Amino acid sequence: MPPSPKGLVLDLLSTVRSGSMPVRALIAAGTLFGIDDNRLRVALTRLLGDGLVALAHADGVDQHHVLVG
């Protein structure tokens, strides 16, 4: 059984030392597990709303990172 979008995001964030990952990387990982972009973005939005993750803008880079809330 493939992971849920929410579970995948939380699992991936728990494995990185910095505690953050680019949104783009999370979406690419979701694709590897058969989770489409939209489902992953919805999961991120819900995790943000629940306060489990936060967004940060990378300095000098036009991308957002997701942080463990």
C-alpha positions in Angstrom: 0.0 0.0 0.0 1.5 3.4 -1.0 1.9 6.1 1.7 -0.7 8.8 2.1 0.4 12.2 0.9 0.4 13.6 4.5 2.3 10.6 5.8 4.9 10.9 3.1 5.6 14.6 3.8 5.9 14.0 7.5 8.1 10.9 7.0 10.5 12.7 4.6 10.8 15.8 6.8 11.6 13.6 9.8 14.6 12.1 8.0 16.4 15.3 6.9 18.9 16.9 9.3 17.9 20.4 8.5 14.3 19.6 9.1 13.3 21.3 5.8 12.9 20.3 2.2 12.0 22.3 -0.9 8.3 21.9 -1.9 9.6 20.9 -5.3 11.5 17.9 -3.8 8.5 16.8 -1.8 6.3 16.8 -5.0 9.0 14.9 -6.9 9.1 12.3 -4.1 5.3 12.0 -4.2 5.5 11.3 -7.9 7.8 8.3 -7.2 5.0 6.9 -4.9 2.2 7.5 -7.4 0.9 10.6 -5.6 0.0 13.4 -8.0 1.1 17.0 -7.5 -2.4 18.2 -6.6 -2.9 15.6 -3.8 0.5 16.5 -2.3 -0.2 20.2 -2.4 -3.5 19.7 -0.7 -1.8 17.6 2.0 0.8 20.4 2.5 -2.0 23.0 2.8 -3.7 20.9 5.4 -0.5 20.3 7.3 0.1 24.0 7.3 -3.4 24.7 8.5 -2.9 22.2 11.4 0.4 23.8 12.3 2.4 20.6 11.7 4.6 22.3 9.1 5.6 25.8 8.2 6.8 27.5 5.0 10.0 29.4 4.7 11.4 31.2 1.7 15.0 30.3 0.8 17.3 33.3 0.8 18.2 34.4 -2.8 16.4 31.4 -4.2 12.9 31.4 -5.8 11.5 28.4 -4.0 9.7 27.6 -0.7 10.9 25.1 1.9 8.7 23.1 4.2 9.8 23.0 7.8 8.7 20.7 10.6 6.2 22.8 12.6 
